[in-house]
Amino acid sequence: MNAVALRAHVESVLAKRCPAPFAPLRPKLNEKIPTGMAELDRLTAGGVPQGELSEICGPASSGRTSLLLALMAEVTSRG
């Protein structure tokens, strides 16, 4: 099966599950999710970038878990 036929087959199978499996994603306009921690939001110019991968690192007891719990609370409060 050539690449064109394979792509057509995959798209037909996924058509009922995904609206456009190979469509490019629309770019976000630099949207940020507030962390719920005012000082951190100020330092990061508004929060964590939405739709991007962010790595939270630091030594033991540095607040990584607290930050992520606050971020999850902020996201879930938005619905």
C-alpha positions as CSV (number, residue, x, y, z in Angstrom):
1,M,0.0,0.0,0.0
2,N,1.5,3.3,-1.0
3,A,1.6,6.4,1.3
4,V,-1.4,8.1,-0.3
5,A,-3.6,5.0,0.0
6,L,-2.4,4.4,3.5
7,R,-3.2,8.0,4.6
8,A,-6.6,7.8,2.9
9,H,-7.3,4.5,4.8
10,V,-6.2,6.0,8.2
11,E,-8.3,9.1,7.6
12,S,-11.4,7.1,6.8
13,V,-11.0,4.9,9.9
14,L,-10.4,7.9,12.1
15,A,-13.0,10.1,10.6
16,K,-15.7,9.0,13.1
17,R,-13.3,9.5,16.1
18,C,-11.4,12.7,15.2
19,P,-12.8,15.6,13.1
20,A,-9.5,16.0,11.2
21,P,-6.7,13.6,12.2
22,F,-4.0,15.2,10.0
23,A,-5.1,18.8,10.1
24,P,-2.5,21.3,11.5
25,L,-3.3,22.6,15.0
26,R,-4.3,26.2,15.2
27,P,-1.6,28.2,17.0
28,K,-2.5,29.7,20.4
29,L,-2.0,33.4,20.9
30,N,0.4,33.1,23.8
31,E,-2.3,32.1,26.3
32,K,-1.3,31.6,29.9
33,I,-2.9,29.7,32.7
34,P,-2.5,31.5,36.0
35,T,-0.9,29.3,38.7
36,G,-3.0,30.7,41.5
37,M,0.2,32.1,43.1
38,A,0.3,35.9,42.5
39,E,4.1,36.3,42.8
40,L,4.8,33.3,40.4
41,D,2.3,34.6,37.9
42,R,4.0,38.0,38.0
43,L,7.5,36.4,37.4
44,T,6.2,34.3,34.5
45,A,4.2,37.1,32.9
46,G,0.9,35.6,33.6
47,G,1.3,31.9,34.4
48,V,2.1,28.6,32.6
49,P,1.9,28.6,28.8
50,Q,-1.3,26.8,27.7
51,G,-0.8,24.0,25.2
52,E,2.9,23.7,25.8
53,L,5.1,21.3,27.8
54,S,6.5,22.8,31.0
55,E,9.0,21.2,33.3
56,I,8.8,21.9,37.0
57,C,12.0,21.1,38.8
58,G,13.6,21.8,42.1
59,P,15.1,20.2,45.2
60,A,13.0,18.3,47.7
61,S,10.4,20.5,49.6
62,S,10.8,23.3,47.1
63,G,7.1,23.6,46.4
64,R,6.8,21.7,43.1
65,T,3.8,19.6,44.3
66,S,2.1,22.7,45.8
67,L,2.6,24.6,42.5
68,L,1.0,21.7,40.5
69,L,-1.9,21.4,42.9
70,A,-2.6,25.1,42.7
71,L,-2.4,24.9,38.9
72,M,-4.8,22.0,38.8
73,A,-7.2,23.8,41.1
74,E,-7.0,26.9,38.8
75,V,-7.7,24.8,35.7
76,T,-10.5,22.8,37.2
77,S,-12.2,25.9,38.6
78,R,-12.5,27.2,35.0
79,G,-14.5,24.2,34.0
